[in-house]
Amino acid sequence: TQIAWETTKTINILSEFSYECLYQLESMYDLQGRVLEEMDLAARALQARDLWGLQRSLQFLHQLELALQEDYRGMLETIAACS
């Protein structure tokens, strides 16, 4: 996901998109990053046999998953109006 975002900035096509669209995309990319970070924490907790830490990470991941699904749905509804 970062590759697509960085490529878009590098080739300078950001001006082709509305501010609202760019804000929504950046928010979604940020949330995806948070999911990846929390997955790493969950894996570390599992490796350390820290069941409390694993449970906390999995509960937080579930909340992030719901938020990310909502972001995806919103983006699908507005993607046509992004240009």
PDB file of N, CA, C and O in Angstrom:
ATOM      1  N   THR A   1       0.817  -1.200   0.000  1.00  0.00           N
ATOM      2  CA  THR A   1       0.000   0.000   0.000  1.00  0.00           C
ATOM      3  C   THR A   1       0.859   1.261   0.000  1.00  0.00           C
ATOM      4  O   THR A   1       0.531   2.237  -0.675  1.00  0.00           O
ATOM      5  N   GLN A   2       1.944   1.245   0.746  1.00  0.00           N
ATOM      6  CA  GLN A   2       2.823   2.414   0.771  1.00  0.00           C
ATOM      7  C   GLN A   2       3.436   2.667  -0.596  1.00  0.00           C
ATOM      8  O   GLN A   2       3.648   3.819  -0.974  1.00  0.00           O
ATOM      9  N   ILE A   3       3.724   1.603  -1.345  1.00  0.00           N
ATOM     10  CA  ILE A   3       4.351   1.756  -2.656  1.00  0.00           C
ATOM     11  C   ILE A   3       3.443   2.561  -3.583  1.00  0.00           C
ATOM     12  O   ILE A   3       3.903   3.473  -4.270  1.00  0.00           O
ATOM     13  N   ALA A   4       2.168   2.227  -3.601  1.00  0.00           N
ATOM     14  CA  ALA A   4       1.229   2.957  -4.464  1.00  0.00           C
ATOM     15  C   ALA A   4       1.151   4.421  -4.071  1.00  0.00           C
ATOM     16  O   ALA A   4       1.154   5.300  -4.933  1.00  0.00           O
ATOM     17  N   TRP A   5       1.082   4.688  -2.770  1.00  0.00           N
ATOM     18  CA  TRP A   5       0.983   6.064  -2.284  1.00  0.00           C
ATOM     19  C   TRP A   5       2.244   6.845  -2.622  1.00  0.00           C
ATOM     20  O   TRP A   5       2.162   7.971  -3.112  1.00  0.00           O
ATOM     21  N   GLU A   6       3.411   6.260  -2.365  1.00  0.00           N
ATOM     22  CA  GLU A   6       4.677   6.942  -2.645  1.00  0.00           C
ATOM     23  C   GLU A   6       4.856   7.171  -4.146  1.00  0.00           C
ATOM     24  O   GLU A   6       5.362   8.216  -4.554  1.00  0.00           O
ATOM     25  N   THR A   7       4.448   6.215  -4.960  1.00  0.00           N
ATOM     26  CA  THR A   7       4.540   6.378  -6.413  1.00  0.00           C
ATOM     27  C   THR A   7       3.662   7.528  -6.880  1.00  0.00           C
ATOM     28  O   THR A   7       4.066   8.323  -7.728  1.00  0.00           O
ATOM     29  N   THR A   8       2.467   7.612  -6.327  1.00  0.00           N
ATOM     30  CA  THR A   8       1.550   8.701  -6.679  1.00  0.00           C
ATOM     31  C   THR A   8       2.171  10.048  -6.354  1.00  0.00           C
ATOM     32  O   THR A   8       2.062  10.987  -7.142  1.00  0.00           O
ATOM     33  N   LYS A   9       2.823  10.152  -5.201  1.00  0.00           N
ATOM     34  CA  LYS A   9       3.467  11.415  -4.830  1.00  0.00           C
ATOM     35  C   LYS A   9       4.669  11.692  -5.723  1.00  0.00           C
ATOM     36  O   LYS A   9       4.896  12.835  -6.121  1.00  0.00           O
ATOM     37  N   THR A  10       5.439  10.657  -6.042  1.00  0.00           N
ATOM     38  CA  THR A  10       6.654  10.824  -6.830  1.00  0.00           C
ATOM     39  C   THR A  10       6.358  11.309  -8.242  1.00  0.00           C
ATOM     40  O   THR A  10       7.050  12.190  -8.753  1.00  0.00           O
ATOM     41  N   ILE A  11       5.345  10.746  -8.871  1.00  0.00           N
ATOM     42  CA  ILE A  11       5.055  11.157 -10.249  1.00  0.00           C
ATOM     43  C   ILE A  11       4.131  12.364 -10.308  1.00  0.00           C
ATOM     44  O   ILE A  11       3.684  12.773 -11.380  1.00  0.00           O
ATOM     45  N   ASN A  12       3.853  12.925  -9.140  1.00  0.00           N
ATOM     46  CA  ASN A  12       3.146  14.201  -9.020  1.00  0.00           C
ATOM     47  C   ASN A  12       1.783  14.214  -9.713  1.00  0.00           C
ATOM     48  O   ASN A  12       1.490  15.111 -10.504  1.00  0.00           O
ATOM     49  N   ILE A  13       0.963  13.224  -9.413  1.00  0.00           N
ATOM     50  CA  ILE A  13      -0.398  13.239  -9.948  1.00  0.00           C
ATOM     51  C   ILE A  13      -1.417  13.529  -8.852  1.00  0.00           C
ATOM     52  O   ILE A  13      -2.619  13.347  -9.047  1.00  0.00           O
ATOM     53  N   LEU A  14      -0.935  13.979  -7.710  1.00  0.00           N
ATOM     54  CA  LEU A  14      -1.845  14.284  -6.606  1.00  0.00           C
ATOM     55  C   LEU A  14      -2.850  15.364  -6.976  1.00  0.00           C
ATOM     56  O   LEU A  14      -3.976  15.368  -6.478  1.00  0.00           O
ATOM     57  N   SER A  15      -2.444  16.276  -7.847  1.00  0.00           N
ATOM     58  CA  SER A  15      -3.347  17.366  -8.218  1.00  0.00           C
ATOM     59  C   SER A  15      -4.541  16.872  -9.036  1.00  0.00           C
ATOM     60  O   SER A  15      -5.501  17.614  -9.244  1.00  0.00           O
ATOM     61  N   GLU A  16      -4.485  15.636  -9.493  1.00  0.00           N
ATOM     62  CA  GLU A  16      -5.583  15.062 -10.268  1.00  0.00           C
ATOM     63  C   GLU A  16      -6.748  14.615  -9.385  1.00  0.00           C
ATOM     64  O   GLU A  16      -7.829  14.301  -9.885  1.00  0.00           O
ATOM     65  N   PHE A  17      -6.523  14.588  -8.071  1.00  0.00           N
ATOM     66  CA  PHE A  17      -7.535  14.083  -7.146  1.00  0.00           C
ATOM     67  C   PHE A  17      -8.018  15.186  -6.221  1.00  0.00           C
ATOM     68  O   PHE A  17      -7.281  16.123  -5.915  1.00  0.00           O
ATOM     69  N   SER A  18      -9.251  15.066  -5.783  1.00  0.00           N
ATOM     70  CA  SER A  18      -9.800  16.048  -4.850  1.00  0.00           C
ATOM     71  C   SER A  18      -9.160  15.869  -3.474  1.00  0.00           C
ATOM     72  O   SER A  18      -8.648  14.799  -3.145  1.00  0.00           O
ATOM     73  N   TYR A  19      -9.201  16.932  -2.684  1.00  0.00           N
ATOM     74  CA  TYR A  19      -8.649  16.878  -1.329  1.00  0.00           C
ATOM     75  C   TYR A  19      -9.354  15.812  -0.503  1.00  0.00           C
ATOM     76  O   TYR A  19      -8.702  15.068   0.230  1.00  0.00           O
ATOM     77  N   GLU A  20     -10.672  15.728  -0.612  1.00  0.00           N
ATOM     78  CA  GLU A  20     -11.441  14.760   0.167  1.00  0.00           C
ATOM     79  C   GLU A  20     -11.019  13.334  -0.163  1.00  0.00           C
ATOM     80  O   GLU A  20     -10.903  12.488   0.723  1.00  0.00           O
ATOM     81  N   CYS A  21     -10.792  13.079  -1.445  1.00  0.00           N
ATOM     82  CA  CYS A  21     -10.370  11.749  -1.872  1.00  0.00           C
ATOM     83  C   CYS A  21      -8.985  11.419  -1.313  1.00  0.00           C
ATOM     84  O   CYS A  21      -8.763  10.329  -0.787  1.00  0.00           O
ATOM     85  N   LEU A  22      -8.064  12.362  -1.432  1.00  0.00           N
ATOM     86  CA  LEU A  22      -6.712  12.144  -0.919  1.00  0.00           C
ATOM     87  C   LEU A  22      -6.717  11.939   0.590  1.00  0.00           C
ATOM     88  O   LEU A  22      -5.981  11.100   1.110  1.00  0.00           O
ATOM     89  N   TYR A  23      -7.543  12.701   1.286  1.00  0.00           N
ATOM     90  CA  TYR A  23      -7.646  12.561   2.737  1.00  0.00           C
ATOM     91  C   TYR A  23      -8.168  11.176   3.100  1.00  0.00           C
ATOM     92  O   TYR A  23      -7.659  10.530   4.016  1.00  0.00           O
ATOM     93  N   GLN A  24      -9.179  10.730   2.381  1.00  0.00           N
ATOM     94  CA  GLN A  24      -9.767   9.415   2.641  1.00  0.00           C
ATOM     95  C   GLN A  24      -8.759   8.300   2.343  1.00  0.00           C
ATOM     96  O   GLN A  24      -8.658   7.337   3.102  1.00  0.00           O
ATOM     97  N   LEU A  25      -8.018   8.429   1.247  1.00  0.00           N
ATOM     98  CA  LEU A  25      -6.999   7.433   0.913  1.00  0.00           C
ATOM     99  C   LEU A  25      -5.890   7.398   1.961  1.00  0.00           C
ATOM    100  O   LEU A  25      -5.472   6.321   2.387  1.00  0.00           O
ATOM    101  N   GLU A  26      -5.419   8.555   2.372  1.00  0.00           N
ATOM    102  CA  GLU A  26      -4.357   8.621   3.381  1.00  0.00           C
ATOM    103  C   GLU A  26      -4.830   8.011   4.695  1.00  0.00           C
ATOM    104  O   GLU A  26      -4.079   7.298   5.361  1.00  0.00           O
ATOM    105  N   SER A  27      -6.059   8.287   5.060  1.00  0.00           N
ATOM    106  CA  SER A  27      -6.625   7.719   6.283  1.00  0.00           C
ATOM    107  C   SER A  27      -6.670   6.195   6.201  1.00  0.00           C
ATOM    108  O   SER A  27      -6.356   5.500   7.168  1.00  0.00           O
ATOM    109  N   MET A  28      -7.062   5.690   5.041  1.00  0.00           N
ATOM    110  CA  MET A  28      -7.136   4.247   4.853  1.00  0.00           C
ATOM    111  C   MET A  28      -5.742   3.621   4.904  1.00  0.00           C
ATOM    112  O   MET A  28      -5.557   2.578   5.530  1.00  0.00           O
ATOM    113  N   TYR A  29      -4.764   4.245   4.254  1.00  0.00           N
ATOM    114  CA  TYR A  29      -3.391   3.739   4.291  1.00  0.00           C
ATOM    115  C   TYR A  29      -2.845   3.753   5.715  1.00  0.00           C
ATOM    116  O   TYR A  29      -2.155   2.820   6.126  1.00  0.00           O
ATOM    117  N   ASP A  30      -3.151   4.798   6.460  1.00  0.00           N
ATOM    118  CA  ASP A  30      -2.703   4.889   7.849  1.00  0.00           C
ATOM    119  C   ASP A  30      -3.303   3.760   8.682  1.00  0.00           C
ATOM    120  O   ASP A  30      -2.609   3.139   9.487  1.00  0.00           O
ATOM    121  N   LEU A  31      -4.573   3.504   8.488  1.00  0.00           N
ATOM    122  CA  LEU A  31      -5.246   2.436   9.230  1.00  0.00           C
ATOM    123  C   LEU A  31      -4.666   1.071   8.862  1.00  0.00           C
ATOM    124  O   LEU A  31      -4.511   0.210   9.728  1.00  0.00           O
ATOM    125  N   GLN A  32      -4.347   0.871   7.590  1.00  0.00           N
ATOM    126  CA  GLN A  32      -3.711  -0.378   7.179  1.00  0.00           C
ATOM    127  C   GLN A  32      -2.363  -0.546   7.881  1.00  0.00           C
ATOM    128  O   GLN A  32      -2.006  -1.652   8.287  1.00  0.00           O
ATOM    129  N   GLY A  33      -1.628   0.532   8.020  1.00  0.00           N
ATOM    130  CA  GLY A  33      -0.351   0.486   8.731  1.00  0.00           C
ATOM    131  C   GLY A  33      -0.531   0.117  10.189  1.00  0.00           C
ATOM    132  O   GLY A  33       0.260  -0.644  10.747  1.00  0.00           O
ATOM    133  N   ARG A  34      -1.570   0.655  10.807  1.00  0.00           N
ATOM    134  CA  ARG A  34      -1.849   0.323  12.210  1.00  0.00           C
ATOM    135  C   ARG A  34      -2.202  -1.152  12.364  1.00  0.00           C
ATOM    136  O   ARG A  34      -1.824  -1.786  13.349  1.00  0.00           O
ATOM    137  N   VAL A  35      -2.929  -1.696  11.388  1.00  0.00           N
ATOM    138  CA  VAL A  35      -3.264  -3.125  11.414  1.00  0.00           C
ATOM    139  C   VAL A  35      -1.984  -3.957  11.347  1.00  0.00           C
ATOM    140  O   VAL A  35      -1.824  -4.910  12.109  1.00  0.00           O
ATOM    141  N   LEU A  36      -1.082  -3.604  10.447  1.00  0.00           N
ATOM    142  CA  LEU A  36       0.176  -4.345  10.322  1.00  0.00           C
ATOM    143  C   LEU A  36       0.998  -4.279  11.603  1.00  0.00           C
ATOM    144  O   LEU A  36       1.562  -5.286  12.030  1.00  0.00           O
ATOM    145  N   GLU A  37       1.070  -3.109  12.213  1.00  0.00           N
ATOM    146  CA  GLU A  37       1.811  -2.965  13.470  1.00  0.00           C
ATOM    147  C   GLU A  37       1.201  -3.832  14.565  1.00  0.00           C
ATOM    148  O   GLU A  37       1.923  -4.482  15.321  1.00  0.00           O
ATOM    149  N   GLU A  38      -0.110  -3.841  14.650  1.00  0.00           N
ATOM    150  CA  GLU A  38      -0.776  -4.633  15.690  1.00  0.00           C
ATOM    151  C   GLU A  38      -0.623  -6.126  15.418  1.00  0.00           C
ATOM    152  O   GLU A  38      -0.544  -6.916  16.358  1.00  0.00           O
ATOM    153  N   MET A  39      -0.582  -6.520  14.153  1.00  0.00           N
ATOM    154  CA  MET A  39      -0.344  -7.927  13.824  1.00  0.00           C
ATOM    155  C   MET A  39       1.047  -8.352  14.278  1.00  0.00           C
ATOM    156  O   MET A  39       1.234  -9.465  14.769  1.00  0.00           O
ATOM    157  N   ASP A  40       2.018  -7.463  14.111  1.00  0.00           N
ATOM    158  CA  ASP A  40       3.369  -7.747  14.602  1.00  0.00           C
ATOM    159  C   ASP A  40       3.375  -7.923  16.113  1.00  0.00           C
ATOM    160  O   ASP A  40       4.023  -8.830  16.635  1.00  0.00           O
ATOM    161  N   LEU A  41       2.651  -7.050  16.818  1.00  0.00           N
ATOM    162  CA  LEU A  41       2.570  -7.168  18.277  1.00  0.00           C
ATOM    163  C   LEU A  41       1.904  -8.476  18.686  1.00  0.00           C
ATOM    164  O   LEU A  41       2.332  -9.116  19.647  1.00  0.00           O
ATOM    165  N   ALA A  42       0.874  -8.872  17.973  1.00  0.00           N
ATOM    166  CA  ALA A  42       0.191 -10.132  18.273  1.00  0.00           C
ATOM    167  C   ALA A  42       1.129 -11.314  18.048  1.00  0.00           C
ATOM    168  O   ALA A  42       1.158 -12.249  18.849  1.00  0.00           O
ATOM    169  N   ALA A  43       1.891 -11.274  16.966  1.00  0.00           N
ATOM    170  CA  ALA A  43       2.843 -12.357  16.693  1.00  0.00           C
ATOM    171  C   ALA A  43       3.912 -12.429  17.778  1.00  0.00           C
ATOM    172  O   ALA A  43       4.283 -13.518  18.215  1.00  0.00           O
ATOM    173  N   ARG A  44       4.404 -11.276  18.211  1.00  0.00           N
ATOM    174  CA  ARG A  44       5.407 -11.265  19.288  1.00  0.00           C
ATOM    175  C   ARG A  44       4.825 -11.812  20.587  1.00  0.00           C
ATOM    176  O   ARG A  44       5.488 -12.561  21.304  1.00  0.00           O
ATOM    177  N   ALA A  45       3.591 -11.436  20.884  1.00  0.00           N
ATOM    178  CA  ALA A  45       2.941 -11.937  22.101  1.00  0.00           C
ATOM    179  C   ALA A  45       2.773 -13.450  22.025  1.00  0.00           C
ATOM    180  O   ALA A  45       2.972 -14.148  23.020  1.00  0.00           O
ATOM    181  N   LEU A  46       2.412 -13.956  20.863  1.00  0.00           N
ATOM    182  CA  LEU A  46       2.254 -15.395  20.689  1.00  0.00           C
ATOM    183  C   LEU A  46       3.590 -16.112  20.874  1.00  0.00           C
ATOM    184  O   LEU A  46       3.664 -17.137  21.551  1.00  0.00           O
ATOM    185  N   GLN A  47       4.637 -15.569  20.270  1.00  0.00           N
ATOM    186  CA  GLN A  47       5.962 -16.177  20.403  1.00  0.00           C
ATOM    187  C   GLN A  47       6.444 -16.170  21.849  1.00  0.00           C
ATOM    188  O   GLN A  47       7.135 -17.091  22.284  1.00  0.00           O
ATOM    189  N   ALA A  48       6.079 -15.131  22.586  1.00  0.00           N
ATOM    190  CA  ALA A  48       6.486 -15.016  23.989  1.00  0.00           C
ATOM    191  C   ALA A  48       5.526 -15.762  24.922  1.00  0.00           C
ATOM    192  O   ALA A  48       5.713 -15.769  26.139  1.00  0.00           O
ATOM    193  N   ARG A  49       4.506 -16.385  24.345  1.00  0.00           N
ATOM    194  CA  ARG A  49       3.484 -17.097  25.126  1.00  0.00           C
ATOM    195  C   ARG A  49       2.774 -16.163  26.111  1.00  0.00           C
ATOM    196  O   ARG A  49       2.383 -16.560  27.209  1.00  0.00           O
ATOM    197  N   ASP A  50       2.625 -14.920  25.679  1.00  0.00           N
ATOM    198  CA  ASP A  50       1.933 -13.902  26.473  1.00  0.00           C
ATOM    199  C   ASP A  50       0.467 -13.893  26.047  1.00  0.00           C
ATOM    200  O   ASP A  50       0.066 -13.127  25.171  1.00  0.00           O
ATOM    201  N   LEU A  51      -0.318 -14.750  26.678  1.00  0.00           N
ATOM    202  CA  LEU A  51      -1.712 -14.895  26.266  1.00  0.00           C
ATOM    203  C   LEU A  51      -2.529 -13.638  26.509  1.00  0.00           C
ATOM    204  O   LEU A  51      -3.414 -13.317  25.717  1.00  0.00           O
ATOM    205  N   TRP A  52      -2.249 -12.923  27.587  1.00  0.00           N
ATOM    206  CA  TRP A  52      -2.970 -11.681  27.853  1.00  0.00           C
ATOM    207  C   TRP A  52      -2.668 -10.660  26.754  1.00  0.00           C
ATOM    208  O   TRP A  52      -3.577 -10.005  26.244  1.00  0.00           O
ATOM    209  N   GLY A  53      -1.390 -10.527  26.393  1.00  0.00           N
ATOM    210  CA  GLY A  53      -1.001  -9.601  25.330  1.00  0.00           C
ATOM    211  C   GLY A  53      -1.585 -10.001  23.989  1.00  0.00           C
ATOM    212  O   GLY A  53      -1.999  -9.146  23.207  1.00  0.00           O
ATOM    213  N   LEU A  54      -1.621 -11.301  23.722  1.00  0.00           N
ATOM    214  CA  LEU A  54      -2.199 -11.791  22.476  1.00  0.00           C
ATOM    215  C   LEU A  54      -3.692 -11.483  22.421  1.00  0.00           C
ATOM    216  O   LEU A  54      -4.200 -11.027  21.396  1.00  0.00           O
ATOM    217  N   GLN A  55      -4.385 -11.731  23.513  1.00  0.00           N
ATOM    218  CA  GLN A  55      -5.822 -11.456  23.559  1.00  0.00           C
ATOM    219  C   GLN A  55      -6.102  -9.970  23.358  1.00  0.00           C
ATOM    220  O   GLN A  55      -7.024  -9.604  22.630  1.00  0.00           O
ATOM    221  N   ARG A  56      -5.314  -9.117  23.998  1.00  0.00           N
ATOM    222  CA  ARG A  56      -5.488  -7.676  23.839  1.00  0.00           C
ATOM    223  C   ARG A  56      -5.274  -7.268  22.381  1.00  0.00           C
ATOM    224  O   ARG A  56      -6.051  -6.491  21.826  1.00  0.00           O
ATOM    225  N   SER A  57      -4.212  -7.799  21.765  1.00  0.00           N
ATOM    226  CA  SER A  57      -3.927  -7.468  20.366  1.00  0.00           C
ATOM    227  C   SER A  57      -5.038  -7.943  19.441  1.00  0.00           C
ATOM    228  O   SER A  57      -5.433  -7.230  18.519  1.00  0.00           O
ATOM    229  N   LEU A  58      -5.540  -9.146  19.687  1.00  0.00           N
ATOM    230  CA  LEU A  58      -6.604  -9.674  18.831  1.00  0.00           C
ATOM    231  C   LEU A  58      -7.890  -8.870  18.969  1.00  0.00           C
ATOM    232  O   LEU A  58      -8.595  -8.650  17.984  1.00  0.00           O
ATOM    233  N   GLN A  59      -8.196  -8.436  20.177  1.00  0.00           N
ATOM    234  CA  GLN A  59      -9.386  -7.601  20.370  1.00  0.00           C
ATOM    235  C   GLN A  59      -9.227  -6.261  19.655  1.00  0.00           C
ATOM    236  O   GLN A  59     -10.160  -5.772  19.018  1.00  0.00           O
ATOM    237  N   PHE A  60      -8.035  -5.672  19.768  1.00  0.00           N
ATOM    238  CA  PHE A  60      -7.782  -4.400  19.096  1.00  0.00           C
ATOM    239  C   PHE A  60      -7.792  -4.584  17.579  1.00  0.00           C
ATOM    240  O   PHE A  60      -8.301  -3.732  16.851  1.00  0.00           O
ATOM    241  N   LEU A  61      -7.227  -5.702  17.103  1.00  0.00           N
ATOM    242  CA  LEU A  61      -7.243  -5.985  15.670  1.00  0.00           C
ATOM    243  C   LEU A  61      -8.671  -6.106  15.145  1.00  0.00           C
ATOM    244  O   LEU A  61      -8.962  -5.678  14.028  1.00  0.00           O
ATOM    245  N   HIS A  62      -9.543  -6.676  15.932  1.00  0.00           N
ATOM    246  CA  HIS A  62     -10.944  -6.784  15.515  1.00  0.00           C
ATOM    247  C   HIS A  62     -11.558  -5.391  15.336  1.00  0.00           C
ATOM    248  O   HIS A  62     -12.279  -5.146  14.369  1.00  0.00           O
ATOM    249  N   GLN A  63     -11.272  -4.493  16.264  1.00  0.00           N
ATOM    250  CA  GLN A  63     -11.780  -3.121  16.150  1.00  0.00           C
ATOM    251  C   GLN A  63     -11.212  -2.436  14.909  1.00  0.00           C
ATOM    252  O   GLN A  63     -11.930  -1.748  14.183  1.00  0.00           O
ATOM    253  N   LEU A  64      -9.908  -2.634  14.675  1.00  0.00           N
ATOM    254  CA  LEU A  64      -9.279  -2.045  13.492  1.00  0.00           C
ATOM    255  C   LEU A  64      -9.862  -2.639  12.213  1.00  0.00           C
ATOM    256  O   LEU A  64     -10.055  -1.930  11.225  1.00  0.00           O
ATOM    257  N   GLU A  65     -10.139  -3.936  12.236  1.00  0.00           N
ATOM    258  CA  GLU A  65     -10.728  -4.594  11.072  1.00  0.00           C
ATOM    259  C   GLU A  65     -12.075  -3.977  10.716  1.00  0.00           C
ATOM    260  O   GLU A  65     -12.351  -3.709   9.546  1.00  0.00           O
ATOM    261  N   LEU A  66     -12.904  -3.753  11.715  1.00  0.00           N
ATOM    262  CA  LEU A  66     -14.212  -3.143  11.468  1.00  0.00           C
ATOM    263  C   LEU A  66     -14.067  -1.735  10.901  1.00  0.00           C
ATOM    264  O   LEU A  66     -14.788  -1.354   9.979  1.00  0.00           O
ATOM    265  N   ALA A  67     -13.139  -0.969  11.451  1.00  0.00           N
ATOM    266  CA  ALA A  67     -12.911   0.394  10.957  1.00  0.00           C
ATOM    267  C   ALA A  67     -12.389   0.370   9.524  1.00  0.00           C
ATOM    268  O   ALA A  67     -12.789   1.192   8.700  1.00  0.00           O
ATOM    269  N   LEU A  68     -11.498  -0.571   9.231  1.00  0.00           N
ATOM    270  CA  LEU A  68     -10.936  -0.666   7.887  1.00  0.00           C
ATOM    271  C   LEU A  68     -12.000  -1.093   6.878  1.00  0.00           C
ATOM    272  O   LEU A  68     -12.026  -0.588   5.756  1.00  0.00           O
ATOM    273  N   GLN A  69     -12.868  -2.007   7.263  1.00  0.00           N
ATOM    274  CA  GLN A  69     -13.961  -2.395   6.373  1.00  0.00           C
ATOM    275  C   GLN A  69     -14.858  -1.198   6.065  1.00  0.00           C
ATOM    276  O   GLN A  69     -15.292  -1.015   4.928  1.00  0.00           O
ATOM    277  N   GLU A  70     -15.126  -0.399   7.070  1.00  0.00           N
ATOM    278  CA  GLU A  70     -15.945   0.799   6.861  1.00  0.00           C
ATOM    279  C   GLU A  70     -15.244   1.777   5.920  1.00  0.00           C
ATOM    280  O   GLU A  70     -15.880   2.363   5.044  1.00  0.00           O
ATOM    281  N   ASP A  71     -13.935   1.952   6.102  1.00  0.00           N
ATOM    282  CA  ASP A  71     -13.169   2.823   5.206  1.00  0.00           C
ATOM    283  C   ASP A  71     -13.204   2.299   3.773  1.00  0.00           C
ATOM    284  O   ASP A  71     -13.382   3.076   2.834  1.00  0.00           O
ATOM    285  N   TYR A  72     -13.033   0.985   3.597  1.00  0.00           N
ATOM    286  CA  TYR A  72     -13.077   0.396   2.260  1.00  0.00           C
ATOM    287  C   TYR A  72     -14.429   0.645   1.602  1.00  0.00           C
ATOM    288  O   TYR A  72     -14.498   1.042   0.439  1.00  0.00           O
ATOM    289  N   ARG A  73     -15.503   0.411   2.355  1.00  0.00           N
ATOM    290  CA  ARG A  73     -16.841   0.632   1.804  1.00  0.00           C
ATOM    291  C   ARG A  73     -17.027   2.094   1.390  1.00  0.00           C
ATOM    292  O   ARG A  73     -17.552   2.385   0.315  1.00  0.00           O
ATOM    293  N   GLY A  74     -16.594   2.995   2.251  1.00  0.00           N
ATOM    294  CA  GLY A  74     -16.708   4.415   1.938  1.00  0.00           C
ATOM    295  C   GLY A  74     -15.911   4.792   0.707  1.00  0.00           C
ATOM    296  O   GLY A  74     -16.369   5.582  -0.119  1.00  0.00           O
ATOM    297  N   MET A  75     -14.716   4.227   0.583  1.00  0.00           N
ATOM    298  CA  MET A  75     -13.876   4.535  -0.572  1.00  0.00           C
ATOM    299  C   MET A  75     -14.499   3.990  -1.848  1.00  0.00           C
ATOM    300  O   MET A  75     -14.452   4.647  -2.888  1.00  0.00           O
ATOM    301  N   LEU A  76     -15.079   2.803  -1.784  1.00  0.00           N
ATOM    302  CA  LEU A  76     -15.738   2.234  -2.964  1.00  0.00           C
ATOM    303  C   LEU A  76     -16.903   3.097  -3.427  1.00  0.00           C
ATOM    304  O   LEU A  76     -17.175   3.192  -4.624  1.00  0.00           O
ATOM    305  N   GLU A  77     -17.586   3.724  -2.481  1.00  0.00           N
ATOM    306  CA  GLU A  77     -18.716   4.585  -2.829  1.00  0.00           C
ATOM    307  C   GLU A  77     -18.268   5.908  -3.445  1.00  0.00           C
ATOM    308  O   GLU A  77     -18.989   6.487  -4.259  1.00  0.00           O
ATOM    309  N   THR A  78     -17.091   6.388  -3.067  1.00  0.00           N
ATOM    310  CA  THR A  78     -16.663   7.715  -3.525  1.00  0.00           C
ATOM    311  C   THR A  78     -15.546   7.696  -4.560  1.00  0.00           C
ATOM    312  O   THR A  78     -15.153   8.754  -5.051  1.00  0.00           O
ATOM    313  N   ILE A  79     -15.026   6.528  -4.901  1.00  0.00           N
ATOM    314  CA  ILE A  79     -13.861   6.465  -5.787  1.00  0.00           C
ATOM    315  C   ILE A  79     -14.137   7.093  -7.156  1.00  0.00           C
ATOM    316  O   ILE A  79     -13.242   7.703  -7.740  1.00  0.00           O
ATOM    317  N   ALA A  80     -15.329   6.957  -7.664  1.00  0.00           N
ATOM    318  CA  ALA A  80     -15.647   7.517  -8.984  1.00  0.00           C
ATOM    319  C   ALA A  80     -15.592   9.040  -8.985  1.00  0.00           C
ATOM    320  O   ALA A  80     -15.328   9.648 -10.022  1.00  0.00           O
ATOM    321  N   ALA A  81     -15.834   9.654  -7.848  1.00  0.00           N
ATOM    322  CA  ALA A  81     -15.837  11.117  -7.764  1.00  0.00           C
ATOM    323  C   ALA A  81     -14.474  11.678  -7.370  1.00  0.00           C
ATOM    324  O   ALA A  81     -14.359  12.874  -7.103  1.00  0.00           O
ATOM    325  N   CYS A  82     -13.461  10.855  -7.329  1.00  0.00           N
ATOM    326  CA  CYS A  82     -12.149  11.302  -6.849  1.00  0.00           C
ATOM    327  C   CYS A  82     -11.412  12.204  -7.830  1.00  0.00           C
ATOM    328  O   CYS A  82     -10.566  12.994  -7.412  1.00  0.00           O
ATOM    329  N   SER A  83     -11.699  12.111  -9.079  1.00  0.00           N
ATOM    330  CA  SER A  83     -10.927  12.918 -10.033  1.00  0.00           C
ATOM    331  C   SER A  83     -11.560  14.258 -10.282  1.00  0.00           C
ATOM    332  O   SER A  83     -11.034  15.055 -11.060  1.00  0.00           O
TER     333      SER A  83
END
